[in-house]
Amino acid sequence: EPEVTQTPSHQVTQMGQEVILRCVPISNHLYFYWYRQILGQKVEFLVSFYNNEISEKSEIFDDQFSVERPDGSNFTLKIRSTKLEDSAMYFCASREGQGGPPLHFGNGTRLTVT
Amino acid sequence: QKEVEQNSGPLSVPEGAIASLNCTYSDRVSQSFFWYRQYSGKSPELIMSIYSNGDKEDGRFTAQLNKASQYVSLLIRDSQPSDSATYLCAVNPNTGNQFYFGTGTSLTVIP
């Protein structure tokens, strides 16, 4: 069964450094997402991406964050200057289309900012 | 603000019992509803999708939707220790791409 893959599984970085989290969505999916989950808290929406542009973003997704689909398969989340509070599990997800299909999640990247 | 509310639990049931998980949502135009299971430290895994009022059964799982009451539930029959996890309710309005998640209900099945 096709799956969403994320790399790395764990990233440790120092405060103020830039990080790039990588995702390969399911190949025939059209909508791509980043969510995050701080330990013990709910899954929070960051951004959705369709047709090579951001379709929705949350208040969390400020100027420190950016997303890109540099080629036909990868989908990346960049955090320009990491803060301690960015420490969380970051999940990439994709879905086939709008109006019904579920999200399929990757295994996540645990980001630790020290 | 579109809200999805779940009892945080923890909910404990003995092995073999029925576990009942509940979710309410605030956005009346929501059309697609999902239950995800999340083991500690892992990603959410889709269990059920439901789009119409009534019941939908898949193995030991039954999802129930009542749009008039803005209520969706998940029943797990013959609960197993391997069902111990956090169950997330997710709602997708037909307008927009975003999925709204509840805080999750922690379920423990006691052998």
Interface residues (C-beta under 8 A of the other chain):
Chain A: Y31 Y33 Y35 Q41 K42 V43 E44 F45 S48 Y50 S55 E56 S58 M89 F91 Q98 G99 G100 P102 L103 H104 F105 G106 N107 G108
Chain B: Q31 S32 F34 Y36 G41 K42 S43 P44 E45 L46 S49 Y51 L88 A90 N92 N94 G96 N97 Q98 F99 Y100 F101 G102 T103 G104
